[in-house]
Amino acid sequence: MSARSQPPALVWMRDRPRGSRPALTEERIVRTAIDLADAEGIDALSMRRIASELGSGTTSLYRHITNKDELIELMANAAFGEMEIPEASDDWLAELAALARGFRAALLRHPWLAQQAMRRQALGPDVIRRTDHMLGVVSRATDDASRAAMVVDSVNTFVLGSVAAELSELEAQRRTGMTEVDWQHAVGEYVQQVIDTGQYPHFNRRILEADDRDYEARFEFGLGCLLGGIAAALT
């Protein structure tokens, strides 16, 4: 592999500054970046903006963090570190469900994290710790490492997909200033015209008869179906 195509060294593999208690630390930089991304989105991040928030010079940040990609890797690891690891019990499915709920809560708390988690997996120690724990939970139901990995991937993918829809709705509300109910009223006349054609009977039943459940209820229903299927596949 040529020097030009050689990937940069992971932040976890290089020496990072340590001091007695310096005013500017990697932890402060990462926490400030997380707060900024939570409030304004990942695109608002820049070393200059973070330095301004910290009342520091931009050059000082580069003593701790090489670039924005490295910063996001550290942010993702910190966000994963916030997720609680449930106490061990006799019910491995309940533990897996608790981990899924914790992942959802973290994604909703940090909307930028979903986009990062759908890219190549971060490899920080807290990310690996959570993955190792999930694999350990599933290993109580199967000793096949490949099947255990697929179960973990399936649960994480379900959470990401479910939360992506919820985050999209929240972003639409932020962008348009309309709540979901406001939007339903705005499109109500058109939807009624579609219903009146009688061409889409199943769509009509969905609109006229089905309960409009909130995102948490939809998440719990889907999670229950997924875990039920996993349990059946592993028996």
Disulfide bonds with the S-S distance in Angstrom:
none
